[in-house]
């Protein structure tokens, strides 16, 4: 009786020649049988990736590694591990499928063909992966094979992990934590405002909901961890290496546990690096790995088509598909930024090489979206051969997409074509992509080299946004701008409002400043970056392009200082400088009358001790306040 294979991995495995299939089946069955016979023996639940048998006889063969992952094996640092929480029934299912196919072939029968197998692409048909030869384009050296093996394990592991986000029960649990109604109402309001300001606006409710979800996740839900406070005295700890994971740690995917050691108490506080998003819904803390993992789940829980993005230079984030814009949007929950893909290369100074996107249906090499220096990136892509990478991604996608409808496959192909066209022409950096990293302590960011880009475009003084009257402001001869710190948005007030999200999106120049959210005190403000002695931020207004000049100017600015901290506010007009106070009261400036442009600047300095950067603050406001402005400018205009 002919047995049909029941998994994509086994389906791919059966496409190998008879000799290759039988050799690999013997290995796979040995791994499975050892676990079933000796369930309590740890040595049988682990496969060393560097093992010559594994790397030469199993890794290069089409479908072999997929079968191991489908059995339940997971990637650790140097091994594939069958965790205690893995399903033995699933292991038996894959084992029996392989054994049935092996028995059929040993009896001399024809190899079973998998049902509804997608026709391989031309590159796959000619790929060595379909014969007894390794899957690399040419006979590799040992180091090349190890690189390919490690890269393949990374691809496969991430591709398997994103399937966790498809669990309906887990999505429901995530939804129970998300204030969906509040976020949707805020998104509807901002969409209405955007449509009123620009009737041709192409954005949809979902686009604004993404922005609200990012804001909520950053400000209200998740917390960043450099070093945990001592669990006994609450003091500062030092990262003193690793501790052994407990069975419960391993159950939630924490193969690594950091030891945050207090020298005062001589006590170790454990920080398991959980990889299971269900656990992260409870702990709500971590670094970029935990942030992106949990945020991607939240995106899927709200029904967004989502991709988990892995960067080989050690960062992860999320992409969301915008139906209205028909393109993928970069979303970094750690930084609360959307659609700023050049942030890492230009702003943080990262030397990118491989950036991969993983969804439930597809793996895509999206490196080129995140770079404006394609030749430099290409020169760094030496870990694996490009032909091998293309063939491997094509093979992974073919296996995953076997059960998809023709319509869905066509949709994915069309999207990929749009992306490839997008990748051809490098983009120019936008103002919001020019700054260094905000998440994490200064020491942590400095150690990673992510405080500021090294390009000339990212020098300390970067020209950015200029307030120029739009058509409505021009006709009314009135510019009225408000900034709310707790909402983190600018509003250009007229009969119809234009809302711009993000404190730095309307800034002319900035140097060593960032927006600080204090979740414990429920406060938000702009301050100097940690470790800097001086911070500056400015806003520019220019009315000459529309043939107007200023008739009257009023400004309200809020600032607050502690200890010896200082904030100096001033207006710059030509070569003249006029200082004013940031006491939260509206002030008039008749000296600006008749001029066509000016700059508002704030300088933050001084302070005491290690927290001196916090002792000079702009726009300090409670996160619970929703209506009051922190900064307001009213300018009456007249014809020049």
PyMOL commands that set and color helices and strands:
alter all, ss='L'
color gray80, all
select helices_A, chain A and resi 8-13+18-37+42-45+52-58+64-71+88-106+122-125+128-130+142-166+168-175+180-197+205-221+247-251+277-283+288-301+343-347+367-370+374-380+386-400+406-424+431-433+442-448+456-458+471-476+544-546+590-592+609-614
alter helices_A, ss='H'
color red, helices_A
select strands_A, chain A and resi 46-48+73-75+79-82+223-224+238-243+257-262+267-272+285-286+306-311+315-322+327-332+337-338+355-358+363-365+466-467+478-484+489-492+498-501+509-511+513-518+523-528+534-542+548-557+559-561+566-573+576-580+587-588+597-605+616-622+631-639
alter strands_A, ss='S'
color yellow, strands_A
deselect
rebuild
show_as cartoon
